[in-house]
Amino acid sequence: MPAYSVVRIKVSELRGHCPFYKQGDTFLIKQQCLDPSQATPDQFCFHSLKDLYDAYMEVRRGPIGGMRTIGCMDHAKARFQLERMADEEGPGWN
């Protein structure tokens, strides 16, 4: 079976009120797909997903254990830490 990348995103800090995230919230992206079954937020801010995309692409192509921290576009109220986790094996999309 082919291996695919896994990136964990964690809300590392909140600066002020955020209606979507709490500090410590985590979610995973596996096979370029947000895995809601392993996510702690009940809702996802669409703007934050856009903010995370470029950092996600960079981290998923980097070494396992590689990390990056970014802030959201709303004055960086939410800070996200992205970490490349160990690859997982699975059937893939095809």
MOHU-V752188 format. One record per backbone hydrogen bond with DSSP energy under -1.0 kcal/mol. NH is the residue of the N-H (numbers start at 1). CO is the residue of the C=O. E is the energy in kcal/mol with one decimal. If there is no record, write none. Layout:
((NH	CO	E) (NH	CO	E))
//
This chain:
((4	88	-2.9) (7	29	-2.1) (8	83	-2.7) (9	27	-3.1) (10	81	-2.4) (11	25	-2.9) (12	10	-1.1) (12	79	-1.9) (13	79	-1.3) (15	77	-3.1) (24	11	-3.1) (25	22	-2.2) (27	9	-2.1) (29	7	-2.3) (30	33	-2.6) (31	5	-1.3) (33	30	-1.6) (35	28	-2.6) (38	35	-1.5) (39	36	-1.3) (40	26	-2.5) (49	45	-1.6) (50	46	-1.6) (51	47	-2.2) (52	48	-2.2) (56	52	-2.9) (57	53	-2.5) (58	54	-1.9) (59	55	-2.7) (60	56	-2.9) (62	59	-1.3) (65	84	-2.8) (66	63	-2.4) (68	82	-1.8) (70	80	-2.3) (72	78	-2.2) (75	73	-1.9) (76	72	-1.9) (77	74	-1.4) (79	13	-2.7) (80	70	-3.3) (81	10	-3.0) (82	68	-3.4) (83	8	-2.4) (84	66	-2.5) (85	6	-2.9) (88	4	-2.3) (90	2	-2.2))
//
